[in-house]
Amino acid sequence: MTIDLSQLLDPHHDANRLLIEASLRPIQGARFQPTGFPDLGAAVFDTADGAHLLVESHQSMANRLETVCWDPVANELVEPLRGLSYVRVDGADGQYLTSSLVEAHRLNSPYILENGDDSFKLQLIEETKDLAKGPVKRSKFAAVVAKYDLGSLLHGLFLAKSEISGGKLRLERALSAFIEAHDIRVAASGGVKNDVVDASGDTAAGFGNVPFQRDEYTAGKIVAYFNLDLAQLRGYGLGAAGERLLVLLALFKIRAFLSSGLRLRTACDLELIGDVLVTRPKAFVLPSLAALRAELPSAIAACKGMFAGVDGVTRVVYQVDGDKPDKKKSKKSKSKGEDSDGE
């Protein structure tokens, strides 16, 4: 049965946001470890309802929502998503190295744009050259991004390199998420790293006993929040099939994360309480993970013409300095009529 997305896709329903909340709890005990920030530690903040805590940030959640799409054993997309566009990076030995799906900056990753082979960067420069002057034509940029990495239309992208249309091409996140804990309390604890050989050894060198302090937290409730900007998706101008695929992909990411991605850290292993709550539009019911898995292959096939390559995968090779061709040597070899490796 086809999933009914009319409440989200039909502008006559006047739904510009899909807002979702999911209640969570520690899978064992009551304590959990929040994310920490340099020079700050845990992000505790006060509201009219008391002390709150940021358990997981927007940035981290974007990466986690991408992670559920990737099979780290096969080094490719999970089965229902195969055929989606992304950039795969191999090493000089031909082995998988990374991809735009797992890189923090996606298409703007140095492994993609600064890899010793400028062919993909030159391709991006050529395909976005009309955007260098004047206001950015959003639909034109969105079409280029969809061609090489559809997920960036959900998670945002900033092509910061000046060679690519002056470094001004960016998309904000259409799918954002974070996790907060409400009514929190500190659960202070600690321990010691024991040295059974020399308890008073040089701790700077890793010897000796080293005591440490540790703060975890308890909470009255923990909530994961998800926000899908439907108006932004429509503004990409990808057509009905493209908009439908983006919404299905976003819903898949949310369901898959809540199903399998809630072990955030060693001491932060959470589980879903009940089902998710759609707060806007209230009449919409979030499809099951099984239904989304079944629907996505046909939605991807309907958009095949938007993606690069036969299988949607753009392949680049990352060369470390020792693997990169010596341009001076290449020019000299060429002048002697020998095979040139570089130019």
N, C-alpha and C positions, 0 to 999 in steps of 0.2 A: 504494500500500500504506500502510495506517495505521501511524503510528509507535507502537511498543509502549512505553508509559510505565508499565506496571504496577509495575515495580520501584521507581518513584519515587512513584506516586500511591496504591498499595495499602498502607494502614498495616500489613497483615499481614506485609509484607516488612521492617518495622521500620527503614526508611531515613529518618532525620531530616535528613540532610545529603547534598547532592550536592557532592563535592569534585573539582575539576579542576585539572590542572597542564598548562602548555604551555611547552615549551622554545623560546627565541628566540635570535636572533643578529643583529648588525648586518648590514644588507643589502649593505654594502660596507665593507671594511677591518675594523678591530678596535675603534675608538673609538666612544663614544656619549656623549651629553649627558644627564645625569639631570635630573629636576625640581629646582627650587631653591625655597627658602623664605626669606621676609624675615628678616634678622638671623641666618640660620643657614646658608644656602647649601645644598649637597648634604647629604642626610640619610645620613651614614655611621654605621654602628654595628657593634660587635664581638659575635661569638657564639663558642661553643665551637669552631666550624668556621672561624673567622677573620673577616676584615672583610667586611661586607655593605653594600649600598647600596640605598636605596629609589629605584627608577627612576620609579615612578608610584604615587601615593597612592590610598587608597580614594575620596576625594572626587573626584579627577580621573577615576578609572576609571568612577565612576557617571555622570559627564557624558559620557564617551566612549561608554559603552554605550547611552546615550540618543541620542547623535549618529548612530549607525549606523541609527537608525530614521527619520531625517528626510531628506527630499530638499530641499536648499537651493535648487535651481533652480525646482522647482515649488512650493516653500513648503508642502509637505504631507507626510504619511507616505509612506514608500516603498510601492510597490505591494502587496506581500503583507500589509501591516499596515493598510491602509485600512479604516476602520470601527471601529478602536479609539477609545476615549474620550480626549479631551484638550481643553484650553482654548486657543483661538486668539485672539490679541490683534491687532486692526487699529488703525491710526491713524485720526484724525478724517477723513482723506481716503479711507478705505476700503481702504487698502493694508496688506498684511501687515506687522506690526511684530515680534512674537515669539510664543512659545507656551509652555505649561507643559512641553513636551518639551525645550526648550533653556534655560529659565530655571533658574538654580542652585537656587532654592528651590521650583521647580515651582508647585504651587497657591498657595503662600504668597508668590509674587512680587508686588512692589508694582505691577507693570504689570497684574496681575490684580485685586488687592484694593484698590489705591489709584489708581484710574484715572479719577476724576471721575464715574463712574457706579457707584453702590453696588448695583445690582440683583443682581449675582452674589454679592457679599459677603452681602447680605441673604438670598439664597437659601441660602447655606451656613449662616448663623446659624439660619435656620428649620429646616433639615434636621438640624442637630446639637444643637438646644436640649435634647433629652432626655438629652444626654450631659454637660450642664453640672454636674450634681450626682452625687456618688457615683462609684464605679469606672466607668471608661469601658467601655461595651459594645463590645468589639472588633469583633464581627461587624456591628453597626450602623454603626460608623465606617467599616469596610472597604467596606461596600455604598455609602456616600456617596462615598468616594474612587474606587471603581471606576466609579461613574456618570460622574464628570467627568474622571478622569485615571488610567487603569488602571496606567500605569507607576509611579506613586507607591507602589503596593503592593509593587513590587519594590525601588525605590530609596530608599524612606523619605520621610517628610513630617513637618513640624512646623508646625501652624497656630498661630503664636505670638500672634496678635492676641487681646487680652483680650475683645473683643466676640464672638469665636467660642468659646463654651463655656469662657470664662475663660482661653483661651490654653494649655490643657493637652492638646490633641489631638495625639498624635504616633505615628508608626510608625517603628521602626528598619528599617534596610535588610534585606531578605530576600535580595537578591542583592548580594554584595560581592566586590570584586576588588582586587588590587594587583600590582605587578611589582617583583621584587627581583633584584639582581645579587649573585652569590656570588664569593668569592675575587677581590676587586677590586684594581686598581692605578690610581694617578693618572697621567693622561697630560697633563702640563703643557705649555701652549703659549701663544701670544699673538700680537700683531700691532700695527699702528699705523694710525690714521686719518690719511691724508696730506692736507695742504693744499698744493697745488702753487703757490698764489699767495703765501701768507704763512705759512711754516712756524712762525714765532714769534708768530702772531696771538693774540688774546684767546680762550683755550680755553673760558672760561666762556660766551662768546657763540657758541661753535660754530666758531671759527676755529682755525688752527694745527694742528700735528701732535699727535696724542693717542695715546700708546702704551697698550696694555692687556694684562692677563694673563688667561689662560683655563685652566680645569681641565676636562678631560674624563676619561673612565674607560675601562679595559678590564676584562673579567671572565672568570673561568673558565666561568661559565654565567649565563644570564639566564632567569628563570622567571616566567611570569604565573600567578597563582593565582586561582581562582574558587570561591566558596562560595555555594550556594543552600540556604537554610533551608527545607526541605520541611515541617517541623513548623509553622513560622510561616504558611506558605501554607494549610495545613489549618485553622489556627486562625482564618482569616478567615471561614470558614463560607460560602463562595461556592458550594458544591456541586461536583459532579464536573466539570461543563463549565467552570466558572470556574477551578478548580484546574488542569485540563488546559491551559487557555489560558495561564495564568501561567507554567507550566513550559515550554511551547513557546516563549513569548515570551522567557523567560530564556535558553533554549538558542539561540534565533535571535540574540540580542544577542551571546552569547559567540562563536558561529561567525562572525557578520558582522564583529565586531571583529578577530578573528584573521585574517580574510580581507582586510579592507580598511582597518582603522583603526590600523595599527601604525607609521605615520609620526607619532610623538609630538611631535617638534620638528625644526627644520632639521637639527640634528646628532644626531638620535636616530631613525633610520629602521631599523626592525627587520623580521624575517621569521620565520615559524614553521619550526621544525626538525621534520620528520616530522609526526605527528598528535598530537592532545591525549591526555593520560593521565587516565583517570577513576580516582581513588584510593579513592573511596567513593560508592556501592556498587561493588565491583570488577567485578561481572559486567555492569554497564551499559555500553552502547556509545553514545557521543555520535552522534546522527543527523547526516547531512551537511547543509550549508547548503541544497542543492537540495531535499532532502526536507522540511526545515522550511519553506521558502518555499511548497512545494506544500500542506502541511498547514494552515498558519495561516489562510487565508481561510475554510475551513469551521469551524475552531475559533472564529473571531471571529463568524461568522454564528450559531453556536450560543449565543453570549452576548449577542446584539444587544439583548435585552430589559433587560440590566443597564445599558446606556449611555444617556446623555442624547441627545436629538435624533434625527433620522432617520439621520444619518451618524456619530454619536458625537462630533461636534464642537460644543462650546459656544463661542459667539462673544461677545467683549466688545470694547468700543472704549476705547482709551486716549486721553485728552484731555490735552494739555499745558495749562499754566495759561491761555494765551491762548485756548484752545478751550473752556475750561470755562464754563458759564453763570454769569452774575453773579446770585447768588440775591437780592440786595437789589433789583436792577433788575427781576428777574423778578416779585418780589412787588408792586412798584409798578405794573408793567405790568398784572398780573392785576387789581389793584384798579380799574384804569381800563377793564376789560373788553377789553383787548387780548390777543392770543395770548401765552401765557407759555411761555418756552423752558425754564424750570428746574423749576417745581413744579406 
